[in-house]
Amino acid sequence: MSQTEEVTAQVLELASRLIAIPSRAGIDAPDPIIEFIVAWCAEHSLACRRLSHDALPVGIAIQVAASAGSSLCLNACVDTAPFGDETAWRTPPVAAVVRDGRLYGRGAADSKIAASIFLTLAANLARDGVLVRGTLHVLLDADEHTGAFRGVKSFVRTTKPLPNAVWLGYPGNHTIVAGSRGFLRGRIVVAGRSAHTGSKRKKGINAISRAAVLIQVLHGLPLPLESDADFQFGPSLTITTIHAGEGFSVIPDRCEMNVDIRVTPNVGANELRRLVEQSVEEFDRTSSSPSATTIEWEESWPAFRVPDDDPAIACLRAAAEPIFHRAIPTTVSGPSNIGNYLASLGVAAMAGFGVTYDNVHATDEWCDTASIQPVYEVYRRAVLAFFEEVPATDPT
């Protein structure tokens, strides 16, 4: 078996075992997949520790330390999206079937395949003793798809010093995602007045009807333009959930909805928060209500962009371009990722580089098995180059 075939076989075998363990965010307990990875690390002489939040397991941190120097983290999530309609899958989502050069299963692209590549790489680097300086971390987050990101938060809380850079192993190899829009989230509560739907005397005030008007107001808000060319698609505002009502015969007196706002470097959370609050105040002034509409603002992460000349980008690109025989440009993404959070802490983060794929979060998720070894080799070369080129710093 050639070295290429051996690496692919190692990664596929591990990925298949991970896919076979259901780890749907908010549905399956993370304990089984965490314990499997802990046991795998023990078998391969990798030092690891469990990450927890309020005594609940949220991930695993692995460390390959050679000596003092710079620090780098490879990150992938080991929780997944739900399966959806399992009868629509050609094979069960936990079957991990290889067919026609593709690995199928939930997590085959996002991101159990990246976890398998990173674990295999860490084990091989540790075995070969080729890291002569610095510390390599592998962070496997079991709480990413929930949106709570408690795995990375636990890692940050318990890791000193923080890494100089983090490469997120999301799938795709046409670009290096070096930035993302941030987000601002809020819960809006629209008030009404309850009454019997059949009453001839008391008509009430329908909170759902009022909320429908407010939704149209917010949907039509002209958002400020972004001047940064990388983020020319600008900010966005979306109503994502609506909850109201208690049965057929009661006029609802409360309608709660979630708003998801995507922010950009020059159109930040404060500006968009004020815009929404002013629109809500104007809505209340022109719409009869027993009480004011309320907004409870929740977590917000700013947009970020790692400069193209950052050493972490330079190492990754220098490794990827000769292997894939094409230019690998940088780009920014509309969705956020933990890079937003890490960037706020001074850690350079990019949604690194990953396998060729399709159907993320959808039926018959897959990755191209032929892309596994090239991606592995990109990371192997990039890791070694990073520790040769980047001086030790403390981003805390």
N, C-alpha and C positions, 0 to 999 in steps of 0.2 A: 504494500500500500504506500503510495506517495505521501509526502508531507502534506500536500494540499488535501488529498483524500482523507488523511488521518485527522486533520483539524476539522474538516467538515463533518466527519463521522462523530468526533467527540462532541461538537456543538449540537449536532442533530440529536444525539442520544440524550444529552442533558435537557435540551429544549422539549423533547417529546415527553420526558418524565415530568417536567414542570407543567406543560400543557395538560397532562393527565390529572393534575391536581386542581380542582375548581377553586378559583380565588376571585370570584366576582365581587367587586367593591360593594359593600353594604348588604351583600347576600350571604357569601361564604365567610366563615371565620378564617382569619389569616394564619392561624396556628399551624395547620398541616403543611403549608408550603414553606413557612419559616423554619419549621423543624426539619423538613427535608433538606433545605439548603444548609442548615447548621451541620447536619450529619454529613452532607457532601463535602463541606469544607474540612471537617475532621478527617475524612478519608483522604483528602488531598493536601493535608498539612497546612491549611490556611487558617490564620488567626482571625476569628470573627466574634462579634458580640451582637446580642439581640437589642433592638431599639424598642422602646416602649413609651407610651403616653398615658398617664393616669393608670398605670399598671396594665395597659392593654398593648399587645404586640403590634408594632407598626412597621417593622423592617429589620434588616440585617446590615451591619457594617463590617467589611473585611479590610484588613490592612496588610500590605506588603511593604515592610520597612527595610531599607538598606542602610542608610546613614543619615546624618543631618543634611538638610538641603531643602529644595523646593518640594511642594506637595501638590498632588493632582488627584482628582476624584472622577471615577467613571460611574455614571448613574443610570439605572434602569428601574422601571416599576415591575413588580411581580404580581400586582393585582390587575384585574382586567375589567373591561366593560361587561355588561350582561350578555347572555347568549341570544336573546331575542327568541323568535319562533324556532325552536330546535328542529321541528319537522321540516323546515325549509333548508336545513343544511344537507349537503350531499353525504357527509359523514358526520357523526356526533362531534360537537365542538371540543370535546376533551379526548378525542381519539388520536390526535396527532398523526394523521395519515400523510405519507409522502406519495405524491402521485404526479406524474408528468413533470418532474423537476420542481415541484412546489410542496412545501410543508403547510398543511392545513390545520386549523384549530384556533380557538380563542387564545390570543397571546402569541400566535405565530409571527405577527408583525409588531404588535404593541402590547408588551415589549419583552415577553419571555425569551424571545430569540436574542435580544440584546443582553439580557441578564446572562444567558448561556454563553455568549461570546465573551463577556467581561469576566465571568467566573473561570472559563477555560483559559483565557489569557493570563489572569492573575495566578492561577495554579501553575501554568507553564513557566511564567517569569520567576515565580518563587522556586520552582524545582531547578531551573537552570542557573539561578543566582546571577542574572545578568544586570540587575539594578544595582549600580555601584554607588548611587547617591539618591537622596530624596525618599519620599514616602508616597506610595500609591494606595489610594482608598478605592474600594468598590462599595457603593451605596445602593442597596436594593430596597426600594420603597414599596411597602405593602399597603399604603394608604394614599396612593396618588389619584386613582380614578374617583375617589370620594370627593375630591376637590379640597379636602382638609389639609393635605400635604404634611401629615404629622410625622411621616417617616423622615423627610428631609429636615423638618424642624427639630426632631429629636437628635438627628445627626449633628446639626449646627449647635445645639445646646450642649452636647457631650463631646465635641471634637475641638481640641485646641492644640495648635493653631488651626484655623480653617484652611482649606486648600487654596492655593493660588488660583486654580481654575477647575471647572467642572465640565465634563463632556456628557451630555444627555444622549443616550443611545436610541433615540427615536428612529423609526425606519425612514428610508429615502436616501439617495446618494447623488442627487443632482446639484444640491447646494449645501452650504453650511449655514444653518439658521443662527445668525449672530445677534438677534434681537427679537423682541416681541412687543406688541401692544400690552399695556397693563390693564387692570380692571378696577372697577368700583361697583360694589353690589349693595342693594338696599331693599328693604321691605316696606311697601307702601300700604297703608290701611285707609280705605275709604269708608266713611260712615254713612249710615242710613237710619231709617226708623222702622222698626218691625210693626207688622199688623197682619191680620188674617187676610189672605188673598181674596177671600170672598166677601169681605166686609163692605157694606153699602155706605158706612159712615166714615170709617178711618181707612184712608187709602195708604198711609205709610209713605216712606221714601225708600225706594229700592236701591240698595248700595251697589248692586251689580250694574244697574242702569247708569248710575253715576260713574262707576269705575270705567264703564265702556266709553263714556265721553272723555274721561281723563286719559285713557289709553290712546285715543285718537289725538288728543292734544300732545302727548309725549311722542307719539309716533311721528307727528308732523313737525317736531322741533327742528329748526335749522341749526345744526351743530357747527361750531367754529371749524374753520379750515386749518389743516396742519401744514406748516411751512417746511418741515423736514422732508426732503425728497424721498428718503427711504420709507417714510410712513405716509406717503401721499394719499393712500386710501382712507386716512383719517379716522376719527373716533366713531363709535356706534352706540346706539341705545336700543335695547330689546326687552320687552316684557316677556318673561319666560314661564311664569306660573300664575294661576289665578285660583283662589280658594274662597268659596262663599256658599251660603245657603244651608238650610237644615230641613230638607223635605219639600213636599209639594205645596203646602198650604200656608207657609209663613214667608212674608216679604223679608228678605235678608236685610239685617241692619249693619252688616260688616262685610267688606270685600277686601281680601288681602292679596297682594300681588308682589312678585319679585321682579326687580329691574336689574338687568345686567348691562353695565356701561363699559365700553372698551376705550381706554385712554391712550393718548400718544404723547411724545416728548414735550410738545408745546401746547397741548390741550389736555391739561391734567385733571386730576380728581377734584381739586378745589373749584376750578372753573365750572366743570360739568355738574358738580353738586349744587352750586349756587343756581345754575340755570334750571335744574329740575325743581329746586325749592321755590324759585320765583314763579315757575309755571304752575305749581301746585297751589301756591297762595292766590294767584290770579283765578284759577279754577274755582277755589272755594268762595272767592268774592262774587262770582257770577253764577254760582250753583247752590241752591237751597240745601242746607244740611244742618242736622242737629249739633254737629261738632266738627272740628277741623280735621282735615286729612293729615295723617301723621306719616313721617318717614323715619325709619330706623336704619341708619347706615351701618354696613358691616365692613368686613375686611377689604382693604384696597392695596393693590401692588402697582407701582409705577411702571411705565414703559422703560425699556432699556435697549441699548445698542452697544455691543462690544466693538471697539475700533478694529478695522481690518488689519492694522499692524500689530495687534496684540499677539504675543508669542504663542498663545494657545491656538489661535486661528492659523498662524503661520505654520506651526508644526503639523497641524491636522491637514491643511491644504497641501503642504509639501509632500506629505506621505500619500495623500489620496490621488493627486493628479497623475503621477506616473503609473499608478496601479490601474486606474480607470481610463487612462489615455484620453483625458479631456480636461478642460478647465472646470474648476469647481468654484463658482462665485459664492459670495455671501449674500444673504437675504434676510428679511425680517418676516415674522409671521403675524397673522391677525390674532390667533388665539394666544393666550398667555401660557407660560409653563413655569416650573420652579426656578428657571433662570431669572425671572423677574424678582423673586424673593432673594435669591443669592446675589444678584447684582446690587440690591439695596444694602447688602452687607459687605460690598467691596470685592466680591468673588466673580471673576470673569466666567461667564457661563454661555454655552452654546449647545443647541440641539444637534450635537456633533455630526454623526454620520452613521448610516445604518443600511440594512438590507433592502433589496428591491421587493416591493410588496403591493398589496391591494386589499380592499374590503376591511379596513380598520373599523372597528365597532359595528361591523355589518356581518351578514351571513357569509360563510365560507371565507373567512379571513385567511390570508396566505402570505408566505414569503418565498422568494426564489432561492432554492438551495444552492444554486451556482454562485450566488452573491455572498454566501456566508464566509468563505475563505478570503476573498479579497477584502471584505470589511474587517475581518479579524487581522489581516496583515496590515491594513491601514492603521489600526489602533496599536498594533505591536510596534511598528516603526515610529508612530507619533509619540507614544509614551516614552520610548527610549530617547528620542530627540528632545522631548520636552525637558527631561531631567538633565540632559547635557547642556541645554541652552538657557534655562530659566534660573536665575539666582534665587536663593531662599529669601522670602519676605513673610511678613505676618499680616494678612489682610484683616485681622481682627482690629 
